[in-house]
Amino acid sequence: LRHNLSAAAMPGGLLLGDEAPNFELGRAAKLDTNAYNGDEPKETLPFPIIDDKNRDLAILLGMLDPAEKDEKGMPVTARVVFIFGPDKKLKLSILYPATTGRNFDEILRVVISLQLTAEKRVATPVDWKDGDSVMVLPTIPEEEAKKLFPKGVFTKELPSGKKYLRYTPQP
């Protein structure tokens, strides 16, 4: 957590929590979650919660961590991130073991990348951050790339001599 988990933090998206059987979201847990996030402790969370106390959703989506068990010996739910596009199709899933926290900065980076690459004919390279240069898709002919990206297209020199690594300032 420790981030602004409001709707504004997820551009064009919705953050949704899953209340698993091993984490009862009572009044105290909601206060603690908000306080940990640096927000005013209050009894509501800045995102909706799905009640999955029977683990139906966790089982259906393969979200159980067999390496971590609760006091009854049952697998606890893993930390899972699913990102769906406006077409309601899964665009990304990340499964973290129950013992590993999520990286919200990385999740936000991925959402921004998915939105950018859906709207523009670009790809984001390794370690890309919002505002960095992006890659021109190798399927775009050179002349078309010049028209699509008026800020310029820069080709990375490679030992093979192939010119498929082309970059442009983020549109």
ABEGO torsion letter per residue (X at the ends): XGBBABAAABBGBBBBBBBBAABBBBAAAAAAAAAAAGBBBBABBABBBBBAAAGAAAAAAGABBAABBBAAGBBBBBBBBBBBBAAGBBABBBBBBAABBBBAAAAAAAAAAAAAAAABBBBBBBGBBBGBBBBBBAABBAAAAAAABAAEBBBBBBAAGBAABBBBBBX
